[in-house]
Amino acid sequence: MSPPPSNLKKVAFLFPGTGSQHIGMGAGLWAEYPEIRKNISLLESRLGYELKNYMFHGPDAALFPGLFSDIPTVFAETTAVLGLAIAKSLAEKTSFPDFAAGRSFGEFTASSFAGFFSPLDCINAIKKTIREGQKICVRNPSSLVTVYGPGKPGTAWLLKEMKKAGHSCELAIFYERLKVSVLGTERKSLDTLRKLLAKKGWRSSVSREPGAFHTSLFRDLSSDIPLFLEKAALSDPKIPVFLNCDAEKCSRKKALASKIALGVSKRVYWQETLENMLAAGVRVFVEIGPGIMLTEFICELPRDAVALKTDNAANFAGTLDFLKKNAKK
């Protein structure tokens, strides 16, 4: 598999992070596509244990860990395995994309697909990161809270008011077009945050996953990730990977390792990543795996750009057909 000629529409594969998982994900793809069955089974054989039954049947507790529990779960591994299997299947039947990126923990998967480290090393790193994150959250419970409607001025006001009230609260992700903010705060601060939201009439939802990842509450975890990668065979990626912490593309293994580590305790610049991809000439965004990453809603796409899905058999078929036609132009 080699990158497509430069006269074609540039393609980016986008990998989801936590929060995208759901019971039944991948079941239709498994039933319809032998290549996806092959690639999932290959990854499972390398891991030494099965994940597809968790994808297809749950239980719910395996995909959504208890908020402040350190009992091991498989929610991140299942999303990574499914994403890698889908991406590999597409690349085998069409051509390799020009760029890759992953939102939140999806950047581990994106980096593995790009050749930075093996799928086994990737999934082991994700697993260790999530496990250590759960332990941090048991010691100091925290959550990510999605707030709908504040925009930039409103978000700045919320952060200022939380600080005045003596609470730690940080911006983890911001979607300007949607006027959606994802804030990270300690669990003990949620009541204060809810009262401030009520004053403005803004809706909110608390993430089902534990921990205010992408905030300084997980700074110690950023220091641990290089240790998780010590035994991994790292390589320069075959294609540039856009990273969460600065929305810039990266093509060197040393910088990639450093930025992945930073990503767990720094704000996610996802909207900026999409905008920078557009500036780099990307016109085909392929959303890999479960869930919908709302590319076209987060970032205003030009008329010649398209966002494609792979979350079910019908969408995968349409995406595969589109990429085949693009590769022949």
Secondary structure as GFF3:
##gff-version 3
##sequence-region A 1 329
A	DSSP	beta_strand	10	15	.	.	.	ID=ss1
A	DSSP	alpha_helix	27	32	.	.	.	ID=ss2
A	DSSP	alpha_helix	34	47	.	.	.	ID=ss3
A	DSSP	alpha_helix	52	57	.	.	.	ID=ss4
A	DSSP	alpha_helix	60	63	.	.	.	ID=ss5
A	DSSP	alpha_helix	75	93	.	.	.	ID=ss6
A	DSSP	beta_strand	99	102	.	.	.	ID=ss7
A	DSSP	alpha_helix	106	113	.	.	.	ID=ss8
A	DSSP	alpha_helix	119	139	.	.	.	ID=ss9
A	DSSP	beta_strand	142	148	.	.	.	ID=ss10
A	DSSP	alpha_helix	151	164	.	.	.	ID=ss11
A	DSSP	beta_strand	169	175	.	.	.	ID=ss12
A	DSSP	beta_strand	180	186	.	.	.	ID=ss13
A	DSSP	three_ten_helix	187	189	.	.	.	ID=ss14
A	DSSP	alpha_helix	190	200	.	.	.	ID=ss15
A	DSSP	beta_strand	203	206	.	.	.	ID=ss16
A	DSSP	three_ten_helix	216	218	.	.	.	ID=ss17
A	DSSP	alpha_helix	219	228	.	.	.	ID=ss18
A	DSSP	beta_strand	241	242	.	.	.	ID=ss19
A	DSSP	beta_strand	249	250	.	.	.	ID=ss20
A	DSSP	alpha_helix	253	263	.	.	.	ID=ss21
A	DSSP	alpha_helix	270	279	.	.	.	ID=ss22
A	DSSP	beta_strand	282	287	.	.	.	ID=ss23
A	DSSP	alpha_helix	295	298	.	.	.	ID=ss24
A	DSSP	beta_strand	306	309	.	.	.	ID=ss25
A	DSSP	alpha_helix	313	328	.	.	.	ID=ss26
###
